[in-house]
Amino acid sequence: MVLTRENGEMAPVPPYWEEAKAELMKRDRIMNRLIPQFGDLHLVGHDDPFITLARAIVNQQVTTQVANAAWAKLLETCPKFTPAAVQKAGAPALAGCGLSKRKAEYILDLADHFKNKKVHAAQWAQMDDEAVISELVQIRGITRWTAEMFLIFNLLRPNVLPLDDSRLISGISQNYFSGEPVSRSDAREVSANWEPFRTVATWYLWRSLDPVPVK
C-alpha cells in the first residue's frame, strides 16, 4: 500500500490517484495548472461508514469552518463515536455541539439504522455507485449529495460527480468560467473530460477553494 504524509499523518493514497493525476493533467489545461499546486496531497478516506455518513450530515449546507467546529465538539461529546454512544448522548447534547435540531435528529436516526442493522454496510463495497446511493437515501436526512460524499470519502469511488455540491460548482465557476454563474449542464460539459476520474478532479477543485482538506 502506498503511503504519503498529509496533515502530519501517514495516509494511504487511493490506488487510482497517480494515474488520475497524470490523465487529468494531460487532458485538461486547468487541471494541468491546478494539480501541481498541491504536491503530494490527496483524498484521505474514512474507514468507518457510520462516522463518514455522520460527518457528511454535519457538513450539509454549512461552510467548512462551521462544519469543522461542530464536528470537533461532537467528538468531545462522544469520544467513541459509535451508534450506541450517539444514542446515549441524545438529541439535546448533539444540538449543543452546534447542530440544528434537525441535524441532531438525522444523526440519531442514522445511529438507529446502523445499530439495528437496517442498512447493509458490509455489502456496500461490492455494490455499484447508484445501488449504494439508492439504499442510503432511504435514511432520513441523507440526500443524494450525502450519499455521494460517502462514495468519495468512504468507498473511495473514482468517478463521482456531486452536482449538488456548491463547492464543486463554485470551483468550476472560478477555474473554468472566470467566476461567472455555472449551470448543471455547464458542469457536466466540463466534467466529461475528467471521466473516469471525476472524483479526483472534484477534489482538486475543492482544494482550489479550501487548500486545507476537510478531515
N, C-alpha and C positions, 0 to 999 in steps of 0.2 A: 504494500500500500504506500503510495506517495504521500509524504507529509510536507507541509510548509508552515511557516510561522505567521499567525495572524493575531493581532491584539495581544502579543506576548505569549501565545499558547500555540502548541503544535496541533494542527488540524488536518484531516485527510482531504486531499484535493479530489473533487469529483472526477471519475475516470475519463470523462469526455472533455475535460476543461481545456487542456492544452491543444487538442485537435480543434476544438471550437474556436479558441482564440485565433489560431492560425487561419482557419477558414473565414471567420468574420473579418479579419484584417485584410485578407486577400480580396474579399468580395465587396466590402463596404468602406468607403473613404472616411466616414465619420468614425466607425469602429477602429479603423487603422490609426486614427489620431487619438482616440479615447483610451483604448485598451492599454497602451504602453504607460499611460499616466499612473496606473495603479499597480505596477510592478507585479509582485507575486501574490497580491491579494486575490481572494477567490471566494465563491459561495461556501459558507460553512453550514453544514446540515445539522439538524437537531435529531437525535436518536429517538427521543420519547414522543410518540404520536400525540399523547394527551397534552403534554406541555406545548408541543408545536401548535396544536389547534387552539389551546387556551391563549397562547401568545398572539396568534393571529386575530382572535376576537378582541383582545386588548388593543391591537393596532388599528382596528377598524375606525376609519373616518376621524383620525386624530393625527397630529404631527408626530414625527419620530421622537422628539424630545418629550412630549406628553406621554407617549406610549412607554418609553424607557423609564420614566419616573414612576408611572403606575405599576409597571412590571417589577421594578425594584422593591416597591412597597408590598406587593403581593408575595414576593419571595421572603420578605421579612416576616409577614404574617403566617405564611405556610412554607417554612424552610424545606420540608419534604413535600414537594408539590405533586401530590398524588390525588386521585379522585376521592379517596376516603378523607384525606386531610382537608381538601377543599370543602367537602360536605360538612365536616366537623366545624370548620371556621364559620360557615353560614353567610347569608347574604349581607347582613349589616357590616361584618368585618371586611368583606370583599369590597363593598361600596366605599368603605372608609379608606381604601387604598387609592381612591381617585377614579374609580369606575362609576359609570352611570348605574342606576338601579337595574336597567335592562341588561347591561353587560354582565353585571353580577349574576343575574338570573340565567343568562346564557351559559356562563361558566359552570354554574351549578347543574344545569341540565346536561351539559357535556360530561360532567363528572358522573352523573347518573347513568348515562349511556355506556360509559366505559366500565363502571363498577358492576353494572348488571348485564354486561356483555350484550348490549343491544346493537353494537356495531361489530364488524368482522375485521378488526385491526390486523390480525395475523395474516389475513389474505390480501391486504391492500398492495403489498409489494408485487404480487403476481397479477393484479388486475390492471387493465389499461386505464388511461387518464380519465376518460369520460365515465367509466364504470365507478371509479373511486369518487369522482365528483357527484355522481348520481346518488351514491349512498350518503355522502357527507351532508349534502344539502337537505336531507331529511331531518337533521338535528337542528333544533331551534337555535337561531342566531348564526348559523353557518350559511353564508351566501356562496355563490359561485366564486367570488373573489377569495373568500376564506379558504375554500377547498383548493383553489389554485395555489395559494400560498403554501398549503400543506404539500401539494405535489412538488413545489420547488424546494421547500426547506426540510421536509422530512424524507420524501421519497427520491429527492434529487433528480426529478424528471428533467430531461434536457431541452424539451421543446414546448414549454408552457408560455402562452402569451396572455397575460392577465389584463384584458382590455378595460376592465372596470377599475384598474389601479390608477389613481390620479397621478402618482409619481411617474409611472411609465409614460402616461400621456404628456405630462409636463416635460419629461426628459426628451421625448420625441419632438415636442414643440421647440424646446430650447436648442436642441442639437441639429435638427433637420429643417425647421421652418422659421428660424430666427425669432422665436418667441410668439409667432402667430398661432391662433387657435387651431387645434387639430381635431378632426373627426375620427370616429372609429374606422371609417373607410380609409382615411389617410394613414392611420396606424397600421392597418392590415397591409396596405400597399408597401409601406416602408419595411415591415417585418417579413414580407415574402422573401426578401433577400437573406434573411437570417436562418431559414429552415436548414437543418433540423435542430438548430441551437438557439431557439428564441429565448429560452431561459437565460442563457449566458448574455445575450445582447441586452435583455431586460435588466439584468444585474448591473451591467456597466452603465446603463442609463440612470439607474438608481444612484450609483456612485457619483455620477456627474452632478447630482443634486445634493447628495449627502455623502461626502467622502468616507465617513466612518460607518461601516456596516451595522445594521440592526442586529443585535445578538439573538 
